[in-house]
Every structure is written in C-alpha cells, then in structure tokens.
Amino acid sequence: MQRHRAHKIPAPRRASPWGTPEQLNREYNARAAIPDHPEIFARWRADSQAARNALRYEADYHYGPSPAEALDLFPAATRNAPLLVFIHGGYWRSLDKQDFSFLAPAFVQAGVAVAMPNYGLAPATSIEDMVRQTLRALAWLYRALPQLGIDPRRIVVAGHSAGAHLAAMMLAADWPLWAPDLPRDLLCGAVCVSGIYDLRPLVSAPFLQDDLTLDDATAQLVSPVSYRPNVSIPLITAVGGAESAEFQRQNRLIRDAWPHCFRDDLPLPGRHHLASVEALGDSGHPLFHATLRLLGKTP
C-alpha cells in the first residue's frame, strides 16, 4: 500500500509582545507611510549638492579600514569652533552622508563645524559592526580636531532614525574602555530625532528581516536602552507629531531609561518621519536652537 507523504503545516504567525508582523510593518515602515518619499529624497539630494557647492567642503576623511568608513567635514569660518557630528538614518541599510549635507549650512553660518560619517550598511554589515565603526569615527575626530582647528571639548552627536540609534549608542559608550587616551566625557551632548532605542520589536518586522537578520539576543545587545551612560551628558530628543505610535513610544523609552541625561524633548507638530530631521537644520526651529545651546553657542 502506498503511503501518503505528510505535508508540514506552516505555523501561524504569532504576535510578538509589540504586535503582529503586520502591525509592526505598519508601525515601523515609516517610508511606506510617506507616499512622496522619492520626491523628498530628490529634494534632499539637490539641496545637499547646493550646500556642498556653497560651503567649504572636505570630503572623505577615512577613519577606519573599510571603504565605508569615511566622513565629510564642513569647517566653520573661525578656528576652535564646536563640532556637530550628524549620523544619517536609512534603517541601517540605505542612504549616505552626502544625502544630508543640506543640514550643514545653518550650523556653519552659526559658527559650528559639521562632520557627517558614513558606516557600512546592512546586510553586508551587522548593526554591531556599525556601532564599532561609529565609535571609530568619533575617536578619530576627537584625536584629529586640534589639527583641523576645531575644539575637541565641544562635540555634540546628533542622528535621525537609525542614526539616532547610533548617536544614542555613542552617548552610552565607555570611551576609556574603547581606547585609554579618550576621555569619559568625549561628548558634551546628544540630539536624537525619531530614533529606535529598543530594537527587539524589529526582530518580527517582516520588511527588515532579510537585511538586518536580528534575533532577540543581538537586538538586545545593540539596543541603547540595554545600557546606562556613565556620565550625565545632556540628551535632547524629538519625534514628529505625525509619526506612528511605536516611534512615539521609542522616543519616551530612551527618556525614561536615561533620566540622568535627559534634558528636553522638542515637539515637532505635524511632521512625519522624514520631515522630522529637516527641523534640525532649520535656523528658525527650536530644535536647531536647542542644539546650538548644547554646542555652547547662543542662538
């Protein structure tokens, strides 16, 4: 008698503590919620090219061994200026430092130098390695700033989306453990815009699974909320008023996790995920003014 082959019945997709896979896609896939995102990216590229044409622009200082480990520098007009280090987003898998040059002009005009590092992207680079690369970028800058005419005692790190995650990891860094010549207070502030600080919900988000290949353990390892900064360095947070409930929750999460660092949360009413970062480079916006104050500049 012929035996029938048993067919494996696929297991139903179960909800994580943060929702079903479908819910997580809706909550975290910010680009899908912004139909005109291609036009926004095109405008950013055009504005960024204009900024590089208008400003003094020093491209591709290599801070590490891989080709991705390079940063752009926009020096200020005066020596010993403070430095804003902006880390770009793109869900750790897209975009480039040059897409965000448009943020530099307002800061340069206010007497602030701006550095924008790249880092390796997923899936070729793990998030853990991205954190290490960003640590190398900040360490390289700290050591190089005196020769570049920039004040190494006034470094503020800022980031948007995945870049806000990396900026938060820099705030949590134990710098002397990374390298003994680095001070504990290498940074004098951080500005985190629309970031993700607990990566565990992303493990079950289908739109990211092929690129990030996270599991619960690795997600917790690279989550800023898993750590506590040793130094009470001021942190400013912001999230767009039109962003999803999960992005709002993540914004509250880092503030609650680091009360000794939390300085202020700047409202961004009506702004979606991509519009939130534009406030940082708007010389008339409170987020820009608050960042200047962290840098020791009066708006």
QUIHUQUI-V322802 format. One record per pair of residues at least 24 apart in sequence whose ideal C-beta (glycine too) atoms are under 7 Angstrom apart, sorted by sequence separation. I is the first residue (numbers start at 1). GAP is how many residues later the second one is. D is the distance in Angstrom with one decimal. If there is no record, write none. Layout:
BEGIN
{{I	GAP	D} {I	GAP	D}}
END
This chain:
BEGIN
{{168	24	5.5} {199	24	4.9} {266	24	5.9} {72	25	5.4} {167	25	5.4} {198	25	4.9} {71	26	6.9} {72	26	7.0} {115	26	5.9} {197	26	6.4} {235	26	4.3} {241	26	6.7} {247	26	6.9} {264	26	6.2} {94	27	6.7} {168	27	6.2} {197	27	4.6} {198	27	5.0} {234	27	6.4} {235	27	5.4} {236	27	5.5} {238	27	6.6} {241	27	5.8} {84	28	5.4} {86	28	6.4} {88	28	6.9} {93	28	5.2} {164	28	4.0} {197	28	5.1} {225	28	6.0} {232	28	4.6} {233	28	5.8} {235	28	5.9} {236	28	5.2} {237	28	4.8} {238	28	4.3} {240	28	4.7} {241	28	4.3} {242	28	5.8} {92	29	6.6} {93	29	4.3} {164	29	5.5} {168	29	5.8} {225	29	6.5} {229	29	6.2} {232	29	5.7} {234	29	4.0} {239	29	6.6} {241	29	5.4} {242	29	5.9} {243	29	6.3} {74	30	4.3} {81	30	5.5} {82	30	5.5} {83	30	4.9} {84	30	5.1} {85	30	4.8} {86	30	5.2} {87	30	6.4} {92	30	5.0} {157	30	5.7} {164	30	6.3} {165	30	5.2} {224	30	6.3} {228	30	6.9} {236	30	6.4} {238	30	5.5} {241	30	6.1} {242	30	4.6} {243	30	5.3} {81	31	5.9} {155	31	6.6} {156	31	6.8} {164	31	2.7} {165	31	5.3} {240	31	3.7} {76	32	5.7} {81	32	4.8} {83	32	6.1} {85	32	6.9} {134	32	4.9} {138	32	5.8} {155	32	5.5} {156	32	6.1} {158	32	7.0} {165	32	6.5} {225	32	4.5} {229	32	5.6} {240	32	5.4} {78	33	6.0} {155	33	6.2} {156	33	4.3} {157	33	5.1} {158	33	4.0} {159	33	6.2} {160	33	4.6} {161	33	5.3} {240	33	6.0} {243	33	6.9} {74	34	5.4} {154	34	5.6} {156	34	6.7} {160	34	5.9} {161	34	6.5} {76	35	5.2} {92	35	5.6} {131	35	6.6} {134	35	7.0} {156	35	6.7} {240	35	6.2} {76	36	5.9} {130	36	6.5} {134	36	6.2} {159	36	6.8} {240	36	3.9} {76	37	4.5} {113	37	4.9} {239	37	6.5} {75	38	5.1} {92	38	6.2} {131	38	5.1} {135	38	6.1} {238	38	6.5} {74	39	6.5} {139	39	6.6} {73	40	6.9} {74	40	4.3} {139	40	5.7} {142	40	6.3} {73	42	5.2} {135	43	5.6} {139	43	6.0} {190	43	6.6} {192	43	6.7} {71	44	5.3} {72	44	4.8} {142	44	5.6} {189	44	6.2} {71	45	6.1} {188	45	6.7} {189	45	4.8} {190	45	5.0} {191	45	4.7} {192	45	5.3} {193	45	4.8} {194	45	5.1} {201	45	6.8} {71	46	3.9} {184	46	6.2} {185	46	5.2} {187	46	5.4} {194	46	6.2} {71	47	6.8} {87	47	6.5} {184	47	5.4} {70	48	5.5} {138	48	6.6} {185	48	6.6} {52	49	5.2} {55	49	6.2} {194	49	6.3} {238	49	5.6} {48	50	5.9} {51	50	4.4} {55	50	6.3} {68	50	5.4} {48	51	6.0} {51	51	5.3} {54	51	6.8} {68	51	6.0} {48	52	6.5} {68	52	4.2} {172	52	5.6} {198	52	6.7} {48	53	3.6} {51	53	5.5} {55	53	5.7} {85	53	6.7} {194	53	5.9} {197	53	5.5} {45	54	6.1} {48	54	4.6} {51	54	5.3} {63	54	7.0} {66	54	6.1} {196	54	5.3} {236	54	5.4} {44	55	5.4} {47	55	3.7} {169	55	5.5} {172	55	4.0} {195	55	6.5} {198	55	5.8} {85	56	6.6} {168	56	3.8} {174	56	6.1} {197	56	5.4} {172	57	5.1} {197	57	4.2} {44	58	5.8} {83	58	6.9} {171	58	5.4} {236	58	6.8} {165	59	6.6} {195	59	7.0} {234	60	6.2} {83	62	6.5} {171	62	5.9} {192	62	6.6} {69	64	5.5} {171	64	6.3} {71	66	5.9} {69	67	6.5} {83	67	5.1} {64	69	5.8} {80	69	6.8} {81	69	5.8} {82	69	5.6} {79	70	4.3} {81	70	6.4} {85	70	6.4} {87	70	6.8} {89	70	7.0} {91	70	6.9} {92	70	4.6} {80	71	4.7} {83	71	6.7} {89	71	4.5} {91	71	5.4} {64	72	4.5} {82	72	3.5} {83	72	5.0} {84	72	5.4} {85	72	4.7} {86	72	5.1} {87	72	3.8} {88	72	6.9} {89	72	2.9} {90	72	6.0} {63	73	5.5} {85	73	7.0} {86	73	6.8} {89	73	4.5} {63	74	4.9} {75	74	7.0} {84	74	6.0} {89	74	4.4} {88	75	4.9} {87	76	3.6} {63	77	3.7} {87	79	4.8} {194	79	5.6} {87	80	5.3} {194	82	4.6} {193	83	5.4} {193	84	5.6} {127	85	6.7} {168	86	6.2} {193	87	6.1} {123	88	4.8} {122	89	4.5} {122	90	5.5} {123	90	6.7} {128	90	6.9} {171	90	6.7} {131	91	6.1} {128	93	6.6} {128	94	5.6} {127	95	4.7} {191	100	5.2} {191	103	6.9} {189	105	3.4} {188	106	6.7} {161	112	6.9} {160	116	7.0} {91	117	6.6} {160	117	3.9} {93	118	4.7} {92	120	6.6} {158	122	6.5} {158	133	6.6} {156	135	6.7} {156	138	4.9} {156	139	5.3} {154	141	5.9} {154	142	5.4} {28	174	6.6} {106	175	5.1} {106	176	6.8} {24	177	5.9} {28	177	5.2} {103	177	5.9} {106	177	4.1} {29	178	5.0} {103	178	3.6} {102	179	6.3} {24	180	5.6} {25	180	5.9} {24	181	4.1} {25	181	5.9} {25	182	5.3} {106	182	6.1} {110	182	5.9} {18	183	3.9} {21	183	5.5} {112	183	5.6} {21	184	6.7} {16	185	6.6} {21	185	5.0} {112	185	6.3} {111	186	6.0} {110	187	5.8} {16	188	4.1} {84	207	6.9} {84	211	6.4} {30	213	7.0} {82	213	4.1} {82	214	5.7} {82	215	6.7} {27	217	4.6} {27	218	6.5} {28	218	6.0} {27	219	3.8} {40	234	5.2} {37	237	6.3} {34	238	5.5} {34	239	6.6} {34	240	5.8} {30	243	3.6}}
END
